[in-house]
Amino acid sequence: MPVTKATTVMQNIVNGEYDADLRQLNNACSARRKTVEDTAKQVMFIGLSVGDKVRIVNARPRYLIGATAVIVRKNQKKVVIDLDQPRRRFQFGITCPVNMIEKI
C-alpha cells in the first residue's frame, strides 16, 4: 500500500504527535465533512426539476423507501413530491430534503 499524505497524518495521530491539537483537528474534519456534504446536496438540488420522477431512498417511516413520486415544487432547499401510489397516510405534498430521494 503506497504511503500517502493522509496515511502519514493518520500514523502521526495514532503515534500521539498531535495529541495537543486533537480537538482542533476533529473540529476541522467535522467542518470539512459538512462542507462536502452541503456541496453534494446543492449539486443534487440543482439537478432536480419540477416534473422529474424520483424514488425515495432514505426515509422515516421506513415503509416509504422504494416509493416512486414526481417533484411538484422546489423550495429553497427541499422539494415537494406527490407519490405515484399512496403509502398509508402519505400521497400528496410531501416535503423532503434532496438526500431522501434519487432521480430515476
C-alpha positions as CSV (number, residue, x, y, z in Angstrom):
1,M,0.0,0.0,0.0
2,P,1.5,3.3,-1.0
3,V,2.2,5.9,1.7
4,T,0.0,9.0,1.1
5,K,-0.2,12.3,2.9
6,A,-3.3,11.1,4.6
7,T,-1.6,7.8,5.7
8,T,1.3,9.8,7.2
9,V,-1.1,12.2,9.1
10,M,-3.1,9.2,10.4
11,Q,0.0,7.4,11.6
12,N,1.2,10.6,13.3
13,I,-2.2,10.9,15.0
14,V,-2.0,7.3,16.2
15,N,1.5,7.8,17.4
16,G,0.4,10.8,19.5
17,E,2.2,13.6,17.6
18,Y,-0.9,15.7,17.5
19,D,-2.3,15.0,21.0
20,A,-2.3,18.7,21.9
21,D,-4.3,19.5,18.8
22,L,-6.8,16.6,18.6
23,R,-9.9,18.8,19.4
24,Q,-8.9,21.3,16.7
25,L,-8.2,18.5,14.2
26,N,-11.6,17.0,15.0
27,N,-13.4,20.3,14.6
28,A,-11.6,20.9,11.3
29,C,-12.5,17.5,10.0
30,S,-16.2,17.9,11.0
31,A,-16.4,21.3,9.3
32,R,-14.8,20.0,6.1
33,R,-17.2,16.9,6.1
34,K,-20.2,19.3,6.5
35,T,-19.0,21.5,3.6
36,V,-18.5,18.5,1.3
37,E,-22.0,17.1,2.2
38,D,-23.6,20.5,1.8
39,T,-22.0,20.9,-1.6
40,A,-23.2,17.5,-2.7
41,K,-26.8,18.4,-1.6
42,Q,-26.6,21.7,-3.6
43,V,-25.4,19.9,-6.7
44,M,-28.2,17.3,-6.4
45,F,-30.8,20.0,-5.8
46,I,-29.7,21.9,-8.9
47,G,-30.1,18.8,-11.0
48,L,-33.7,18.3,-10.0
49,S,-36.7,19.9,-11.8
50,V,-40.4,20.0,-11.3
51,G,-41.9,17.0,-13.1
52,D,-38.8,14.8,-12.5
53,K,-39.6,11.2,-11.5
54,V,-37.8,10.2,-8.2
55,R,-37.6,7.3,-5.8
56,I,-37.5,7.6,-2.0
57,V,-34.2,6.0,-0.8
58,N,-34.0,7.2,2.8
59,A,-37.0,7.9,4.9
60,R,-38.7,7.5,8.2
61,P,-41.2,5.9,8.3
62,R,-39.3,3.1,6.5
63,Y,-42.3,1.9,4.5
64,L,-41.8,5.0,2.2
65,I,-38.5,3.6,1.0
66,G,-38.8,2.5,-2.6
67,A,-41.9,4.5,-3.4
68,T,-41.8,6.5,-6.6
69,A,-43.0,10.0,-6.9
70,V,-43.0,13.2,-9.0
71,I,-41.5,16.5,-8.0
72,V,-44.3,19.1,-7.9
73,R,-42.4,22.1,-6.4
74,K,-39.0,23.2,-5.4
75,N,-38.5,25.2,-2.3
76,Q,-35.2,26.9,-1.3
77,K,-33.5,23.7,-0.1
78,K,-36.2,21.0,-0.3
79,V,-38.6,19.6,-2.8
80,V,-42.3,18.7,-2.6
81,I,-43.3,15.4,-4.1
82,D,-46.5,13.5,-4.9
83,L,-46.3,9.7,-4.6
84,D,-47.4,7.7,-7.6
85,Q,-49.3,5.3,-5.2
86,P,-50.4,6.1,-1.7
87,R,-48.4,4.7,1.2
88,R,-50.6,4.6,4.3
89,R,-51.2,8.3,5.2
90,F,-48.8,9.7,2.6
91,Q,-49.5,10.6,-1.0
92,F,-49.6,14.3,-1.9
93,G,-47.5,17.3,-0.9
94,I,-44.6,15.5,0.9
95,T,-41.8,18.0,1.6
96,C,-38.4,16.3,1.7
97,P,-34.7,17.0,1.7
98,V,-32.9,16.0,-1.5
99,N,-30.8,13.3,0.3
100,M,-34.1,11.4,0.8
101,I,-34.6,10.8,-2.9
102,E,-32.9,9.8,-6.1
103,K,-33.8,10.8,-9.7
104,I,-34.9,7.9,-11.9
